[in-house]
Amino acid sequence: MTDNLLTLTRDGAVATLTLTRPEAVNALSTALLAALRQAVDDVENDPALRVVILRGEGRGFCAGADLTEGLQPPVHQRLESNYRPIFTGIAASSKMWIAEVHGVAAGIGGALAMNCDLVTMAEDASIYMAFAAIGLIPDGGTFWFLERAMGPRRALQAILEGRRIPAAEALDLGLVNALHTPETLAAETRALALRIAEGAPLAAAAAKRVMRRTDSLSYGETFSAEAIEQSALALSQDFAEGVAAFLAKRKPQFTGR
């Protein structure tokens, strides 16, 4: 898949989805949002794919919403219809999504990165709470991510002051998984994607489902959720292959069945 707004390439079990509006720092226009929503569906419906890398072309990951289009009221309807399907599609996806962040992830572009399952970041990159500068509050679930990483008081201060969260701080807060030099970011992100793709895809999807729910579950409910997923996984061919490979001291070949 390729057009003027994004490219989707496939290489084995790993897909790379690149936002390609470098002249606008990949700001999310209505057309780009529509293309991104379609791409989310496309990769989810491709059984050969296990991991998706989401990145931006040019000098930054994503500058957030395209303000040149204006914010036509009611804004909540635009967020619900244009943005939510993308964010929830990634969250509910059976694939592992990795955001590869360089430059800046600003506004709802930062939320898009944090919404992915894993995040790698260039050492000189940042997540920018750009909303305060234009008289808005964060959206795209930003409050949810920041409150859990920073606590309510520090998160609120970052929002009110419109802070840039540098890469080193984002790593310390658990907002990202790893930092790399700008020159090695792409290669290191791909290496991570390949490692994950070699694992058992059914188990990875199950782990994602449980992890995405734990904030709303008690300990007992989490125990039960794990047990239910484990029960299904124990019947899979991947489990049988994993045990056979372990006993034979060889590398397992998982098929997702």
C-alpha positions in Angstrom: 0.0 0.0 0.0 1.3 3.4 -0.9 -0.1 6.9 -1.6 0.9 10.5 -0.9 0.0 10.3 2.8 1.5 7.0 4.1 3.2 3.9 3.0 2.7 0.4 4.3 5.4 -2.1 3.5 5.5 -5.8 4.5 8.7 -7.8 5.2 7.8 -11.2 6.5 5.9 -11.0 9.7 6.8 -7.3 10.2 4.9 -4.4 8.6 6.2 -0.8 8.6 3.6 2.0 8.4 5.1 5.4 7.7 3.3 8.7 7.9 4.5 10.6 4.8 3.5 14.3 5.2 7.0 15.5 6.0 6.3 19.0 4.9 3.7 19.2 7.8 5.7 17.1 10.2 3.1 14.4 9.5 0.2 16.4 11.0 -3.0 14.3 11.0 -5.2 15.7 8.3 -8.7 14.3 7.6 -7.3 12.5 4.6 -4.4 11.0 6.5 -6.6 9.9 9.3 -8.8 8.1 6.8 -5.8 6.4 5.3 -4.4 5.5 8.7 -7.7 4.0 9.7 -7.7 1.8 6.6 -4.1 0.8 7.2 -5.0 -0.3 10.8 -7.7 -2.6 9.3 -5.4 -3.9 6.6 -2.7 -5.0 8.9 -5.1 -6.6 11.3 -6.7 -8.6 8.5 -3.3 -9.9 7.2 -2.6 -13.2 9.0 1.0 -13.2 7.9 1.8 -10.1 10.0 2.7 -10.2 13.7 4.3 -6.8 14.4 3.7 -3.3 13.1 6.2 -0.4 13.3 4.5 3.0 13.2 6.9 5.8 12.2 7.0 9.2 10.6 9.0 10.5 7.6 11.0 13.7 7.8 12.1 15.7 10.8 9.5 14.4 13.3 7.1 11.6 14.2 3.9 13.6 14.2 2.9 17.2 14.9 -0.6 16.3 16.0 -3.8 17.4 14.4 -3.6 19.5 11.2 -4.7 22.9 12.5 -4.8 24.3 9.0 -8.1 22.5 8.6 -9.6 24.2 11.6 -11.6 22.5 14.4 -15.1 22.4 13.2 -17.7 21.9 16.0 -18.7 19.6 17.4 -15.1 18.6 18.0 -16.0 15.6 20.2 -17.7 14.1 17.1 -14.6 14.5 15.0 -12.5 12.8 17.8 -15.0 10.0 18.1 -15.4 9.3 14.4 -12.0 10.1 13.0 -9.6 9.3 15.8 -11.1 6.7 18.1 -11.3 4.0 15.5 -7.6 4.3 14.9 -6.6 4.3 18.6 -9.0 1.5 19.6 -8.1 -0.4 16.5 -4.4 -0.4 17.6 -5.3 -1.2 21.2 -7.6 -4.1 20.3 -5.3 -5.4 17.5 -3.9 -8.9 17.7 -0.6 -7.5 16.4 2.0 -5.8 18.4 2.4 -2.1 17.5 5.7 -0.4 18.0 5.9 3.4 17.8 9.3 4.6 16.5 9.5 8.2 17.6 12.1 10.7 16.4 12.0 14.5 16.5 8.7 15.4 18.2 5.5 13.6 19.0 3.2 16.6 19.6 -0.4 16.9 20.7 -2.5 14.0 19.7 0.6 12.7 17.9 2.1 12.0 21.3 -1.1 10.2 22.3 -0.8 8.1 19.1 2.7 7.0 20.0 1.8 6.3 23.7 -1.2 4.3 22.5 1.0 1.8 20.8 2.0 -1.4 22.7 5.7 -0.5 22.8 7.6 2.7 22.0 11.2 3.3 20.9 12.6 6.8 20.9 15.5 8.7 19.6 17.7 10.2 22.4 17.0 13.7 21.2 13.2 13.3 20.7 10.4 14.5 22.9 6.7 14.2 23.6 5.2 17.7 23.5 2.1 18.7 25.4 1.3 21.3 22.7 -2.3 21.9 23.7 -1.8 24.6 26.3 -0.2 26.9 23.6 -3.5 27.0 21.7 -5.9 27.0 24.6 -6.9 23.4 24.6 -6.5 20.3 26.8 -4.9 17.0 25.7 -7.0 14.4 23.9 -6.6 11.0 22.4 -6.3 9.5 25.9 -3.3 11.6 26.9 -4.6 12.2 30.4 -4.9 8.4 30.9 -1.3 7.8 29.9 0.3 10.7 31.7 -1.7 10.1 35.0 -0.5 6.6 35.2 3.1 7.5 34.4 3.5 10.7 36.4 0.8 10.7 38.9 -2.1 13.3 38.8 -0.2 16.3 40.1 2.9 16.1 37.9 0.7 15.1 34.9 -1.6 18.1 35.5 1.4 20.4 35.7 2.9 19.1 32.5 -0.5 19.6 30.8 -1.0 23.2 32.1 2.5 24.3 31.3 2.5 22.6 27.9 5.7 20.8 28.7 8.1 18.9 26.4 8.9 15.6 27.9 12.4 14.7 26.8 13.3 11.2 25.8 15.3 10.5 28.9 12.5 11.5 31.2 10.0 9.6 29.1 12.1 6.5 29.6 12.3 7.0 33.3 8.5 7.4 33.5 7.9 4.2 31.6 6.3 6.0 28.6 8.8 4.4 26.3 10.7 1.2 26.2 14.1 2.1 24.9 16.2 5.1 23.7 18.6 4.9 20.7 20.7 7.4 18.8 18.9 9.0 15.9 21.2 7.1 13.6 20.4 3.6 15.0 16.7 4.1 15.9 15.3 2.5 12.8 17.6 -0.5 13.0 17.1 -1.1 16.7 13.4 -0.8 16.4 13.3 -3.3 13.6 15.5 -5.7 15.6 13.0 -5.4 18.5 10.1 -6.1 16.0 11.9 -9.2 14.7 12.5 -10.6 18.2 8.8 -10.2 19.0 7.7 -11.6 15.7 9.7 -14.8 16.4 7.7 -15.4 19.5 4.3 -17.2 19.8 1.7 -14.8 18.3 -1.2 -16.3 20.2 0.6 -15.8 23.5 1.6 -12.3 22.5 -2.0 -11.3 21.7 -3.2 -12.9 25.0 -0.6 -10.9 26.9 -1.7 -7.7 25.2 -5.3 -8.3 26.1 -4.6 -8.9 29.7 -2.2 -6.0 30.0 -4.6 -3.6 28.4 -7.2 -4.5 31.1 -5.2 -4.7 34.3 -5.8 -1.0 35.3 -9.5 -1.8 35.6 -9.2 -5.2 37.3 -8.6 -6.2 40.9 -5.9 -8.7 41.7 -8.4 -11.6 41.8 -9.9 -10.5 38.5 -6.4 -10.3 36.9 -5.7 -13.8 38.2 -8.9 -15.1 36.5 -8.2 -13.3 33.3 -4.7 -14.8 33.1 -6.2 -18.3 33.8 -8.8 -18.0 31.1 -6.2 -17.0 28.5 -3.8 -19.7 29.7 -6.5 -22.3 29.3 -7.0 -21.5 25.7 -3.2 -21.2 25.0 -2.6 -24.7 26.5 -4.8 -26.2 23.7 -2.8 -24.5 20.9 -0.4 -26.0 18.5 2.1 -23.3 19.5 2.1 -24.6 23.0 2.8 -28.2 21.8 5.5 -26.9 19.5 7.1 -24.9 22.4 7.2 -27.9 24.7 8.6 -30.1 21.9 11.2 -27.6 21.1 12.2 -27.1 24.7 12.6 -30.9 25.2 14.6 -31.3 22.0 16.7 -28.2 22.8 15.9 -26.5 19.5 14.3 -23.2 18.5 10.5 -23.3 18.3 8.7 -22.5 15.1 5.4 -20.9 16.1 2.6 -20.7 13.5 -0.1 -18.9 15.5 -2.3 -22.0 15.6 
